[in-house]
Amino acid sequence: MFRSTPLRFELFQYNAECRFMDIDSDVVDITLVINGNGEVPDQLRPVIRQINIHSDFIFVFIPNFIPNSVTSILIFDDDGSAFDPYDHRIHFDQVLPDSVTYLRFPILKDVSWRTNNYTLPKNLIPLTRNIKELDLGTMALDGKVEDFPPCLTNLTLSQQYSPSKAITKLKDLMYLQRLSINFNRLYKIDSAFFPKTLESLTMTIYQEIYNGLLPPNLVELKLINPEPIEMGSFPASLTKLKLFKFNQPLVPGFLPPQLKSLSLELNSQILPNNLQVLKTGDSFDQQLDVNVLPSSLTSLIFGPLFSFPIKRGVLPESITDLNLGSSFNHEIGVGVLPSKLLRLDLGYDYNQPIKANTLPPKLSVLFISPFYNQPLEPNVLPPSIKQLALGQLFDYPLEQGSLPPSLTYLVLPLNYNQPIKPNVIPNTVTHLGFSHSSNPAPDLHIIPTGVKTLIFSNINYNSPIEKGFIPSTVTKISINFSYTQSLIPPNTLPNSIKTLTFYRKPKERLLPSVLPSSLTRLNLYYSDNNDTSQLITPESLPITLKSLCVTPPFLSKNLFKFPIIIK
């Protein structure tokens, strides 16, 4: 089979059983996820760019197999439930290839006593001479590590650190641009601690932040600190700031003048006049008054606890993107929402009737709460809406005019069990999703003729799809039928389809005439331990196919002569 496009793909859960894989010369980039023993075929070695390896198999692959093509190594540890700290210490007996520039060690979950069972060599530089990005996870620098690789640009240290030789030498890293670090309550730093080159800093610290402590060229700062922050402490270059455990009032001049994005627990009426993006903190729940939010604001995201009603005039007219968070459930009055609003997410709990003239006339995207179950009266939604996501509990009949006439994206919710009348779904819809949990199944005659992406999810549909049901404009289709008989007779799917996805195994084998001749990507996302060779054969695949993505059952058979993306 001939293909002119280079392919990139991943091999998941690689082990000895995967030796059958035939790797085509078109493959230029492979990520190898190692979760077992086995030898890697020689034809894989030149094209492996990244190795993701479970810590249990570190002895097998790290000392003996790192091709010079590899640039990234990720050592992971999923849950540690069967981990033996005495038999699986991470260490290396050889220098990494010069090609490796990224190295990540395990970030262990919920097992703090295990962190010291991973060991690092005293001198990291020979081991990682060309490393530019280093993630040490929860490894403790317990005084044994003296230096970091000199070429580092990105460094992540998740452990809570106290003084060590390596930590005190961070200032000497001449190329370091991004740093993530946590300090314990006893560790205090001074103005000479950070390199001047630092542009992005994520830091947990327990000390007062004073003027000159932070690097002068910072552009992005994420700070977790319950202690006071002195006026003028933020560098003037800062444009993005996230503050956690921040509990002091804001005063004029406290925030840097170039700040564009701010996330914090809002506890003051003073925000920068040029602020564009604001996300309130997780515990923010207070009444907002008029003139608190700056007129420059374009994006406002409320945290999960915000539950106060919003009065008219509180939201600046400049806002184009609004998310009301998880707890907001108050009726929205006329004139409350900004007239320039383009995108609105009503949040998680919202279940108030949407009344006429409450939504702004330019609104383009509307996300309705999962708990919303109120009727949508005709002509209430603005005609400007192009994308509409209905809540999962919505189950009211849709009448002609209930949906905006310019709608292009529509997904019907899981519990929607109302019959859909002809001409209710506008012909402008190009992305349409049906998601039913029980009968009745949708009448496929109501599918608009302009649909390009069609999704059937969790549908109890027991009749064959007849030719002509699927419009010839459809290029992408996903099928997740709960069917009892063969649903796709030969020559039924239009030749316009380029991507086809099955989420459940068809009852019968896919014959060559079932898959359209235009198909370029086939996804088989289902799990079945039965013999998959009876379902599909190379002869049933059209010659136009460029990508095949399958689930693990397909690993057992050498059915294909081109690369497979294995999920």
C-alpha positions in Angstrom: 0.0 0.0 0.0 1.5 3.3 -1.0 1.4 6.5 1.1 3.1 9.8 0.4 2.7 11.3 3.9 5.3 10.7 6.7 3.7 9.1 9.7 4.1 9.8 13.4 2.6 7.4 16.0 2.9 5.9 19.4 3.4 2.3 20.6 1.6 1.7 23.9 2.4 -1.0 26.4 5.3 -2.2 24.3 6.6 -5.7 25.1 8.0 -8.8 23.5 4.6 -9.8 22.0 4.9 -6.7 19.7 7.8 -8.1 17.6 5.4 -8.7 14.7 5.1 -5.0 14.0 6.1 -4.1 10.4 7.5 -0.5 10.4 7.1 1.3 7.1 9.9 3.5 5.8 7.4 6.4 5.9 7.6 6.5 9.7 9.7 9.4 11.0 8.8 9.8 14.7 7.9 7.2 17.4 7.1 7.6 21.0 7.8 4.2 22.7 5.8 3.5 25.9 7.6 0.7 27.7 5.5 -1.3 30.2 7.2 -4.7 30.0 10.2 -6.7 29.0 11.3 -7.5 25.5 13.7 -6.5 22.7 13.0 -3.6 20.4 13.3 -4.5 16.7 16.3 -2.9 14.9 13.9 -1.1 12.4 12.5 0.9 15.3 15.7 2.3 16.6 16.4 5.0 14.0 13.0 6.7 14.4 12.4 6.6 18.2 12.4 10.1 19.5 10.9 9.6 23.0 10.9 6.7 25.5 8.3 6.6 28.2 9.4 3.8 30.5 7.9 2.4 33.7 10.3 2.5 36.6 9.9 -1.2 37.2 11.8 -1.8 33.9 14.5 0.8 34.2 17.2 -1.8 34.5 16.2 -3.5 31.2 16.1 -0.5 29.0 18.1 2.4 30.3 21.5 0.7 30.6 21.1 -1.4 27.5 18.9 0.4 25.0 18.8 4.1 24.3 19.2 4.8 20.6 21.0 7.9 19.5 17.8 9.1 17.9 16.1 9.6 21.4 15.7 13.2 22.6 13.2 12.7 25.5 13.1 10.1 28.3 10.2 10.0 30.7 10.4 7.6 33.7 6.9 7.1 35.2 5.4 5.2 38.1 1.6 4.8 37.9 0.3 4.1 41.4 3.1 2.2 43.1 0.9 -0.5 44.5 3.3 -3.3 43.7 6.5 -1.3 44.0 9.5 -2.8 45.8 11.7 0.1 47.0 14.7 -2.2 47.6 14.8 -3.8 44.2 14.0 -0.9 41.9 16.2 2.0 42.8 16.7 4.2 39.8 20.4 4.7 38.8 22.4 4.6 35.6 25.6 2.8 34.7 26.3 4.8 31.6 26.1 8.3 30.2 23.0 9.2 28.3 23.3 9.8 24.5 24.2 13.3 23.5 20.8 13.5 21.7 18.8 13.4 24.9 17.7 16.9 25.9 14.7 16.1 28.1 14.6 13.8 31.2 11.7 13.3 33.6 11.8 11.1 36.7 8.8 9.6 38.6 6.3 11.8 40.3 5.0 9.4 43.0 1.4 9.5 44.1 0.3 9.4 47.7 3.3 7.4 48.9 5.6 9.9 50.6 7.9 7.4 52.3 9.0 6.0 48.9 10.6 9.2 47.7 14.0 8.5 49.3 14.2 5.1 47.7 15.1 6.7 44.4 18.8 7.7 44.2 20.6 10.1 42.1 24.4 10.2 41.4 26.3 12.8 43.2 27.3 14.6 40.0 24.5 14.9 37.5 26.6 16.7 34.8 28.4 13.7 33.2 25.1 11.8 33.3 23.1 14.6 31.6 25.6 16.7 29.8 23.2 17.9 27.1 20.0 17.9 29.1 18.0 21.2 28.7 14.8 20.1 30.4 14.9 18.2 33.7 12.0 17.1 35.8 13.1 15.4 39.0 9.6 14.7 40.2 9.5 14.0 44.0 13.2 13.1 44.2 14.8 14.6 47.2 18.1 16.4 46.7 19.3 15.2 50.1 22.8 16.8 50.0 24.3 14.2 47.7 23.6 16.0 44.5 26.1 18.9 44.1 25.4 20.3 40.7 22.8 20.7 37.9 23.5 20.3 34.2 24.9 23.6 33.1 22.7 23.9 29.9 19.4 23.6 31.6 16.6 25.9 30.3 13.7 24.2 32.2 13.9 22.7 35.7 11.1 21.1 37.8 11.6 20.2 41.4 8.4 18.9 43.1 9.9 17.9 46.4 9.8 20.4 49.4 13.4 21.4 49.7 15.6 22.5 52.5 19.2 23.7 51.9 21.4 21.6 49.7 24.5 22.2 47.5 22.6 21.9 44.3 19.8 24.3 45.3 22.2 27.0 46.3 23.8 26.8 42.9 20.7 27.5 40.9 21.9 31.1 40.5 24.8 29.8 38.3 22.5 28.3 35.6 23.2 30.8 32.9 20.5 29.5 30.5 17.6 28.7 32.9 14.4 30.3 31.8 11.6 28.2 33.5 11.8 27.0 37.1 9.2 25.1 39.3 10.3 24.6 42.9 8.8 24.0 46.4 10.4 25.1 49.6 9.6 23.9 53.1 8.7 26.3 55.9 12.2 26.5 57.2 14.0 27.5 54.0 14.4 31.2 53.3 15.9 32.6 50.1 17.5 36.0 49.3 17.8 38.1 46.2 20.9 36.2 45.0 19.1 32.9 44.8 17.6 33.0 41.3 19.5 33.4 38.0 18.8 36.7 36.2 17.8 34.8 33.0 14.6 33.4 34.6 11.4 34.3 32.8 8.8 31.8 34.3 8.7 30.8 38.0 6.3 28.5 39.8 7.1 28.5 43.5 5.8 27.4 46.9 7.4 29.4 49.7 6.8 30.5 53.3 8.4 33.9 53.7 7.7 37.6 53.1 8.3 38.6 49.5 10.3 41.9 49.5 11.4 44.3 46.7 14.3 42.8 44.7 13.7 39.2 45.8 12.2 38.0 42.6 14.2 37.8 39.3 14.0 41.1 37.4 13.0 39.6 34.0 10.1 37.5 35.1 7.2 37.4 32.6 5.1 34.6 34.3 4.8 33.9 38.0 2.7 31.3 39.9 3.2 31.9 43.6 1.8 29.9 46.6 2.6 31.9 49.7 0.5 32.8 52.7 3.0 35.5 53.9 2.8 39.2 53.1 4.1 40.6 49.7 5.7 44.0 49.9 4.8 46.9 47.6 7.0 46.9 44.5 8.0 43.2 44.8 6.7 42.2 41.4 9.0 42.8 38.5 7.8 45.4 36.0 8.2 42.9 33.2 5.5 40.6 34.6 2.5 40.0 32.3 0.9 36.8 33.9 0.4 36.3 37.6 -1.3 33.6 39.7 -1.5 34.1 43.4 -2.6 31.3 45.8 -3.2 31.7 49.6 -3.1 35.5 48.9 -4.9 37.2 51.8 -3.9 40.9 51.8 -5.8 43.9 50.3 -4.8 45.3 46.9 -3.7 48.9 46.8 -2.9 51.1 43.8 0.5 50.3 42.4 0.8 46.9 44.0 0.4 45.0 40.8 2.9 45.5 37.9 1.9 47.9 35.2 2.3 45.4 32.2 0.1 42.7 33.8 -2.3 41.1 31.3 -3.6 38.0 33.1 -4.3 37.7 36.9 -5.7 34.8 38.9 -6.3 35.3 42.6 -8.7 35.4 45.5 -10.4 38.7 44.7 -10.7 40.7 47.9 -10.4 44.3 46.8 -12.0 46.7 44.4 -8.7 47.8 42.9 -7.5 46.0 39.8 -5.1 47.3 37.1 -6.8 49.4 34.4 -5.3 47.3 31.6 -6.3 43.9 33.0 -7.7 41.6 30.3 -8.2 38.2 31.9 -9.4 37.5 35.4 -10.0 34.1 37.1 -11.3 34.3 40.7 -9.9 31.9 43.2 -11.4 28.6 44.4 -12.8 30.1 47.6 -14.0 33.4 46.2 -17.7 34.0 47.0 -18.7 37.6 47.5 -21.0 40.2 46.1 -19.4 42.2 43.3 -20.3 45.9 43.1 -20.4 48.3 40.1 -17.0 49.7 39.0 -15.0 46.9 40.7 -14.0 45.2 37.5 -11.9 47.3 35.1 -13.3 48.3 31.7 -10.4 46.6 29.9 -11.5 43.1 31.0 -12.3 40.7 28.1 -12.4 37.3 29.9 -13.9 36.6 33.3 -14.0 33.1 34.9 -15.6 32.6 38.3 -14.3 30.0 40.7 -16.4 27.0 41.9 -17.9 28.7 45.0 -19.2 31.9 43.5 -22.9 32.0 44.1 -24.0 35.6 44.4 -26.5 37.2 42.0 -25.0 39.6 39.5 -26.5 43.1 39.3 -26.8 45.2 36.2 -23.7 47.2 35.5 -21.3 44.9 37.4 -19.9 43.2 34.3 -18.0 45.6 32.0 -19.1 46.0 28.4 -15.7 44.9 27.3 -16.2 41.3 28.4 -16.4 38.8 25.5 -15.9 35.6 27.4 -17.7 34.7 30.6 -17.8 31.5 32.7 -20.2 31.6 35.7 -18.5 28.8 37.6 -20.0 25.8 39.3 -22.3 27.2 42.0 -24.1 30.2 40.2 -27.8 29.6 40.0 -29.6 33.0 39.8 -31.9 34.3 37.2 -30.1 36.6 34.8 -32.0 39.8 34.2 -32.2 42.0 31.1 -29.1 44.1 30.6 -26.9 42.1 33.1 -24.7 40.5 30.5 -22.4 42.7 28.4 -23.7 43.5 24.9 -20.3 42.4 23.4 -20.4 39.0 24.9 -19.4 36.3 22.4 -19.0 33.2 24.6 -21.0 32.2 27.6 -20.7 29.2 29.9 -23.6 29.2 32.4 -21.7 26.9 34.7 -22.5 23.6 36.4 -25.6 24.2 38.6 -27.5 26.7 36.5 -31.2 25.8 36.1 -33.1 29.0 35.6 -35.4 29.8 32.7 -33.7 31.6 29.8 -36.0 34.5 29.0 -36.2 36.7 25.9 -33.7 39.5 25.6 -31.5 38.3 28.5 -28.8 36.9 26.2 -26.7 39.5 24.2 -27.4 39.8 20.5 -23.8 39.0 19.4 -23.5 35.8 21.4 -21.8 33.1 19.3 -21.1 30.2 21.8 -23.4 29.0 24.5 -22.7 26.2 27.0 -25.8 25.3 29.1 -25.4 23.7 32.6 -25.5 19.8 32.9 -28.4 20.3 35.3 -30.4 22.7 33.1 -33.8 21.3 32.4 -36.0 24.2 31.3 -38.0 24.6 28.1 -36.3 26.5 25.3 -39.1 28.7 23.9 -38.9 29.7 20.2 -36.9 32.8 19.3 -35.4 33.2 22.8 -31.9 32.2 21.9 -30.2 34.9 19.8 -29.9 34.2 16.1 -26.2 34.8 16.3 -25.4 31.6 18.2 -23.4 29.2 16.2 -22.4 26.6 18.9 -24.8 25.2 21.4 -24.2 22.5 24.0 -27.3 21.5 25.9 -27.2 20.1 29.4 -27.3 16.4 30.0 -30.6 16.6 31.9 -32.4 18.7 29.2 -35.5 16.8 28.0 -38.0 19.3 26.6 -39.4 19.2 23.0 -37.7 21.4 20.6 -40.0 23.4 18.4 -39.3 25.2 15.1 -37.4 28.4 16.1 -36.1 26.9 19.4 -32.7 26.6 17.8 -30.9 29.7 16.3 -31.1 29.8 12.5 -27.3 30.2 12.1 -26.4 27.3 14.3 -23.4 25.2 13.1 -22.6 23.0 16.1 -25.2 21.0 18.0 -25.0 18.0 20.4 -28.2 16.6 21.8 -27.8 15.5 25.4 -27.6 12.0 26.8 -31.1 12.0 28.4 -32.8 13.7 25.5 -35.7 11.4 24.5 -38.0 13.7 22.7 -38.9 13.1 19.0 -37.4 15.7 16.7 -39.7 17.2 14.1 -38.6 18.0 10.6 -37.0 21.5 10.1 -36.3 21.9 13.8 -32.5 21.5 13.3 -31.3 24.3 11.0 -29.7 23.4 7.7 -26.7 25.5 8.8 -25.6 22.8 11.3 -22.3 21.1 10.2 -21.5 19.3 13.4 -24.4 17.1 14.8 -24.3 14.7 17.7 -27.0 12.3 18.9 -26.6 10.8 22.4 -29.6 8.8 23.6 -29.7 6.5 26.6 -33.1 5.0 25.8 -35.7 4.8 23.1 -36.9 6.4 20.9 -33.9 6.5 18.6 -33.6 9.5 16.3 -35.3 9.5 12.9 -32.3 9.8 10.6 -34.4 11.6 8.0 -34.1 14.8 10.1 -30.3 15.1 9.6 -29.7 18.4 7.8 -28.1 18.1 4.3 -25.1 20.3 5.2 -23.8 18.2 8.1 -20.0 17.4 7.9 -19.4 15.7 11.3 -22.0 13.2 12.5 -21.8 11.5 15.9 -24.0 8.6 17.1 -23.4 7.9 20.8 -25.1 5.3 23.1 -28.1 4.9 20.8 -30.4 2.0 21.0 -30.9 1.8 17.2 -32.1 -1.5 15.8 -32.8 -0.7 12.1 -30.2 -0.8 9.3 -29.0 2.5 8.0 -30.5 2.9 4.6 -28.7 4.5 1.7 -29.3 8.2 1.6 -29.8 8.6 5.4 -26.3 9.9 5.8 -25.9 13.1 3.7 -23.2 13.1 1.1 -21.6 16.2 2.8 -20.5 14.1 5.8 -16.7 13.7 6.0 -16.4 12.5 9.6 -18.7 10.0 11.4 -18.5 8.3 14.8 -20.7 5.3 15.6 -21.5 3.9 19.0 -24.7 1.9 18.5 -26.3 -0.5 20.9 -27.5 -2.5 18.0 -28.8 -6.1 17.7 -28.3 -6.5 14.0 -26.0 -5.4 11.2 -26.6 -1.7 10.7 -24.3 -0.8 7.8 -25.2 -2.7 4.6 -22.7 -2.5 1.8 -22.5 0.7 -0.3 -24.5 2.6 2.4 -22.0 5.1 3.7 -21.3 8.0 1.3 -17.9 8.3 -0.4 -17.5 11.8 1.1 -16.5 10.2 4.5 -12.8 10.5 5.3 -12.8 9.6 9.0 -14.8 6.7 10.5 -14.8 5.7 14.2 -16.4 2.7 15.8 -16.8 2.7 19.6 -18.5 -0.7 19.7 -17.7 -3.8 17.7 -20.0 -4.4 14.7 -21.9 -7.6 14.8 -20.6 -8.8 11.5 -17.3 -8.5 9.6 -16.7 -5.2 7.8 -16.9 -6.1 4.1 -14.8 -4.2 1.6 -18.0 -2.5 0.2 -18.9 -1.2 3.7 -16.0 1.1 4.1 -16.2 4.1 1.7 -13.5 4.4 -0.9 -12.7 8.0 0.3 -11.7 6.8 3.8 -8.3 8.0 5.0 -8.6 7.3 8.8 -10.3 4.4 10.6 -10.6 4.3 14.4 -11.6 1.1 16.2 -12.0 2.1 19.8 -13.5 -0.9 21.4 -12.3 -3.7 23.6 -13.1 -7.3 22.7 -11.1 -10.4 23.6 -12.5 -12.4 20.7 -10.6 -13.0 17.5 -10.5 -9.7 15.7 -9.2 -11.3 12.5 -12.8 -12.3 11.8 -13.9 -8.6 11.9 -11.5 -6.9 9.5 -8.8 -8.0 7.0 -6.4 -6.0 5.0 -8.5 -6.7 1.9 -11.4 -4.8 3.5 -9.5 -1.6 3.9 -9.6 1.0 1.1 -6.3 1.9 -0.6 -6.9 5.6 0.4 -6.4 4.7 4.1 -3.5 6.5 5.7 -4.1 6.0 9.4 -5.5 3.1 11.5 -6.0 3.6 15.2 -7.0 0.5 17.2 -7.4 -0.9 20.7 -5.2 -3.7 22.2 -7.0 -6.7 20.7 -5.5 -6.0 17.4 -2.0 -6.5 18.8 -2.5 -10.3 18.6 -2.7 -10.5 14.8 -0.3 -9.4 12.2 -3.1 -8.1 10.0 -1.6 -4.9 8.6 1.5 -3.9 6.6 1.6 -0.3 7.8 2.0 1.4 11.1 -0.8 1.3 13.7 -1.6 3.8 16.4 -2.4 1.7 19.4 -4.6 3.2 22.1 
